[in-house]
Amino acid sequence: MKKILVVFLFLAGLSSKAQPVLKGGLGTFIQKNIVYPAFSLQNCIQGKINISFKVNLAGEVYTSKVSSGLGIDLDQEALRLIRLSSGQWQVPAQYDTTYVLIAPVNFTLSGGDCSLINATQKNKAIAAYKANEGLTDVITNFYRNKAQGNYNEADEGRIVALRQELGYDDAYLEKIIAQGQRKLKQKDKQGACEDFLFVKYMGSALADELLEKYCK
């Protein structure tokens, strides 16, 4: 069984003055709320993602982006976690809210078969993710258009075959749904609905009830 470890190092740029801190500690927050993305978990991909962000005097994250990452789903999870922390920062009086804070988050897996994955295999999986992004968009765009009644029925067989080729079977989509359900428990409705919509636009009805209940 794979175990998830997240090492969080916090660096605040541009000032030696007191900096914002997260209630309870940012490392604890991330460890509690992380939802290791399905593709990276399945392929034992690990690495460091740097998130740069700013907080206002109310402790809210008002701008954030991936400043350096792997170009895969780990990037988006690191970004989601920082955004999820919004409103929970304790900000010193007279803090300059233009300062950029940088959060390098190291995602690490232990146990299972991950110890057997070498750098070549990791890089191959990352390359496959990036190469498949455009093809994934082809599938989701087809089903978006289909939902609006704007599609060519003759193309669906090709789309189904492409979906199977990329490994978007029911077992994978169930993992995406499980991700979304965990995000719901964290009160991250936006992140959850994005996961459920991904399932829908893979041509699956598995998340329809959840979409109806939480994402209208």
Backbone torsions as a table, in degrees:
resi	resn	phi	psi	omega
1	MET	NA	133.3	-179.6
2	LYS	-77.2	138.6	175.3
3	LYS	-113.0	140.8	-177.2
4	ILE	-101.1	126.2	174.9
5	LEU	-121.4	134.5	177.8
6	VAL	-125.2	117.8	176.9
7	VAL	-99.0	123.6	-177.1
8	PHE	-116.3	123.4	176.3
9	LEU	-117.7	129.7	-175.2
10	PHE	-110.7	124.0	177.4
11	LEU	-123.3	132.3	178.0
12	ALA	-112.9	119.5	-175.7
13	GLY	-88.1	163.2	167.1
14	LEU	77.5	-3.4	-177.6
15	SER	-159.1	148.2	174.9
16	SER	-100.9	1.4	-179.6
17	LYS	-75.0	172.4	178.7
18	ALA	-57.5	138.1	-176.5
19	GLN	-115.8	162.5	177.7
20	PRO	-61.2	146.6	174.1
21	VAL	-130.8	149.6	179.8
22	LEU	-88.6	136.2	178.1
23	LYS	-57.5	125.9	179.7
24	GLY	86.3	-9.7	179.3
25	GLY	96.1	132.6	-177.2
26	LEU	-69.2	-36.7	177.9
27	GLY	-60.2	-43.2	178.8
28	THR	-65.1	-41.8	179.6
29	PHE	-59.3	-46.1	-178.5
30	ILE	-67.1	-44.1	179.5
31	GLN	-60.0	-35.6	-178.8
32	LYS	-74.2	-34.6	-169.8
33	ASN	-106.8	-6.8	-177.1
34	ILE	-60.1	136.6	171.1
35	VAL	-120.9	97.3	-174.6
36	TYR	-61.8	121.2	-173.6
37	PRO	-60.7	146.6	-171.3
38	ALA	-58.4	-46.8	-176.7
39	PHE	-64.4	-48.2	-178.8
40	SER	-65.4	-37.5	178.0
41	LEU	-65.6	-44.5	-178.1
42	GLN	-64.2	-33.9	-176.1
43	ASN	-103.8	9.7	177.2
44	CYS	56.7	39.3	179.9
45	ILE	-86.5	129.7	-179.0
46	GLN	-128.7	161.9	176.9
47	GLY	160.6	177.4	-177.8
48	LYS	-102.6	131.2	176.4
49	ILE	-117.8	125.6	177.6
50	ASN	-98.1	124.2	177.0
51	ILE	-112.5	126.1	174.0
52	SER	-104.6	139.8	-176.0
53	PHE	-157.7	167.2	176.8
54	LYS	-129.6	150.7	175.9
55	VAL	-124.8	147.2	177.4
56	ASN	-92.5	-178.8	-175.9
57	LEU	-68.1	-16.6	176.4
58	ALA	-86.2	1.8	179.5
59	GLY	81.1	19.0	-178.7
60	GLU	-99.4	139.0	174.9
61	VAL	-77.4	116.3	-175.9
62	TYR	-110.9	-7.4	170.6
63	THR	-154.0	141.6	-179.2
64	SER	-159.7	148.7	177.7
65	LYS	-160.1	162.3	173.9
66	VAL	-80.9	114.9	-179.8
67	SER	-87.6	-28.5	170.1
68	SER	-159.3	138.7	-177.7
69	GLY	-160.6	-159.4	-177.1
70	LEU	-103.2	-7.1	-179.3
71	GLY	76.9	23.1	180.0
72	ILE	-131.7	-165.8	-172.7
73	ASP	-68.0	-19.3	174.8
74	LEU	-61.6	-35.7	179.2
75	ASP	-57.6	-47.6	-175.9
76	GLN	-69.3	-32.0	178.1
77	GLU	-70.3	-41.2	177.0
78	ALA	-61.8	-42.2	178.9
79	LEU	-65.3	-42.0	179.6
80	ARG	-60.5	-41.3	-178.2
81	LEU	-63.7	-41.4	178.2
82	ILE	-65.2	-41.9	178.7
83	ARG	-65.6	-34.8	179.5
84	LEU	-65.8	-25.4	-179.1
85	SER	-77.7	-6.1	-176.5
86	SER	-56.2	134.9	179.7
87	GLY	90.5	-5.7	-177.3
88	GLN	-110.8	7.7	-179.4
89	TRP	-88.0	139.5	172.8
90	GLN	-96.5	115.2	-171.4
91	VAL	-109.1	126.8	179.8
92	PRO	-61.8	152.9	176.7
93	ALA	-61.6	142.7	178.5
94	GLN	61.9	23.4	176.5
95	TYR	-67.3	138.4	178.9
96	ASP	-83.3	106.8	-174.0
97	THR	-73.9	-0.9	175.7
98	THR	-85.0	-9.3	179.8
99	TYR	-65.1	141.8	177.8
100	VAL	-97.1	125.2	175.7
101	LEU	-99.5	141.8	-178.6
102	ILE	-121.3	128.1	179.8
103	ALA	-118.3	100.5	172.5
104	PRO	-81.0	118.1	-179.0
105	VAL	-112.0	119.3	178.1
106	ASN	-95.3	115.0	176.7
107	PHE	-91.1	125.2	-177.8
108	THR	-134.8	136.6	176.6
109	LEU	-114.8	143.1	175.5
110	SER	-134.3	157.3	179.8
111	GLY	83.7	-179.8	-179.4
112	GLY	61.3	-143.6	-179.2
113	ASP	-96.6	3.4	-173.8
114	CYS	-63.9	-27.6	179.8
115	SER	-68.2	-15.4	-178.3
116	LEU	-90.9	-8.9	-177.5
117	ILE	-82.2	124.2	179.2
118	ASN	-98.6	176.7	-176.0
119	ALA	-62.3	-36.4	-180.0
120	THR	-64.1	-44.0	179.0
121	GLN	-65.8	-39.9	178.0
122	LYS	-61.5	-48.2	-178.8
123	ASN	-64.6	-34.0	178.3
124	LYS	-66.1	-41.2	179.2
125	ALA	-66.7	-40.9	178.2
126	ILE	-63.3	-42.6	178.6
127	ALA	-63.1	-38.3	179.2
128	ALA	-65.6	-40.5	177.9
129	TYR	-58.9	-48.0	-177.7
130	LYS	-66.9	-40.0	-179.9
131	ALA	-65.8	-31.0	-175.9
132	ASN	-87.3	-9.0	-177.8
133	GLU	-58.1	-45.3	180.0
134	GLY	-63.8	-38.9	179.3
135	LEU	-68.9	-36.1	175.8
136	THR	-62.1	-40.8	177.9
137	ASP	-62.5	-35.6	177.7
138	VAL	-60.1	-42.7	-179.5
139	ILE	-67.1	-50.6	-176.6
140	THR	-64.7	-36.0	178.2
141	ASN	-66.5	-37.5	178.0
142	PHE	-60.5	-47.9	-176.2
143	TYR	-75.8	-26.0	171.4
144	ARG	-62.9	-46.7	179.7
145	ASN	-65.9	-37.4	178.9
146	LYS	-62.4	-39.3	179.2
147	ALA	-62.4	-23.3	179.8
148	GLN	-99.1	5.5	179.0
149	GLY	76.0	16.1	-176.6
150	ASN	-116.4	82.2	-178.5
151	TYR	-158.3	163.9	177.3
152	ASN	-103.0	111.8	-175.7
153	GLU	-56.6	-31.7	-178.0
154	ALA	-66.1	-20.0	-178.8
155	ASP	-82.3	-14.3	-170.8
156	GLU	-65.2	-36.2	178.6
157	GLY	-59.9	-40.8	177.8
158	ARG	-65.7	-38.3	179.9
159	ILE	-67.5	-41.8	178.7
160	VAL	-61.9	-43.0	179.3
161	ALA	-63.7	-39.5	178.7
162	LEU	-65.2	-42.0	178.7
163	ARG	-60.6	-41.9	178.7
164	GLN	-67.0	-39.7	-180.0
165	GLU	-61.8	-35.9	-178.8
166	LEU	-83.7	-5.3	175.8
167	GLY	86.7	18.7	179.3
168	TYR	-87.0	63.4	179.0
169	ASP	-89.0	179.9	-177.3
170	ASP	-61.0	-36.3	-179.4
171	ALA	-62.6	-42.0	178.6
172	TYR	-67.6	-43.1	-178.5
173	LEU	-66.5	-31.2	175.2
174	GLU	-64.0	-34.7	177.5
175	LYS	-66.5	-38.8	177.7
176	ILE	-64.3	-41.1	177.8
177	ILE	-62.8	-42.4	178.6
178	ALA	-61.6	-38.2	175.1
179	GLN	-58.1	-48.2	-178.2
180	GLY	-61.6	-39.0	179.9
181	GLN	-66.4	-36.4	176.4
182	ARG	-65.9	-38.5	178.8
183	LYS	-66.2	-35.3	176.2
184	LEU	-59.8	-41.4	179.6
185	LYS	-64.4	-24.9	177.3
186	GLN	-87.6	3.3	-176.6
187	LYS	66.3	26.0	175.1
188	ASP	-98.0	76.4	-177.0
189	LYS	-64.6	-40.4	-179.1
190	GLN	-60.3	-48.9	179.7
191	GLY	-62.4	-39.9	179.9
192	ALA	-64.3	-46.2	-177.2
193	CYS	-66.6	-32.2	175.1
194	GLU	-62.1	-41.0	177.3
195	ASP	-65.4	-45.2	-178.9
196	PHE	-65.0	-37.6	178.2
197	LEU	-68.3	-34.1	175.7
198	PHE	-58.6	-44.2	179.4
199	VAL	-62.2	-45.2	179.4
200	LYS	-58.9	-43.9	-176.7
201	TYR	-86.3	10.6	163.1
202	MET	-95.3	8.0	177.9
203	GLY	80.7	20.7	-177.9
204	SER	-111.2	147.2	176.7
205	ALA	-98.1	7.6	-173.4
206	LEU	-62.0	-30.7	-176.7
207	ALA	-102.6	7.3	-173.9
208	ASP	-58.8	-42.5	-179.0
209	GLU	-65.0	-38.9	179.1
210	LEU	-67.6	-39.6	177.0
211	LEU	-62.9	-41.4	-179.7
212	GLU	-65.6	-37.7	-175.5
213	LYS	-79.2	-38.9	-169.5
214	TYR	-115.5	-15.7	-166.2
215	CYS	-122.1	25.2	178.8
216	LYS	-84.3	NA	NA
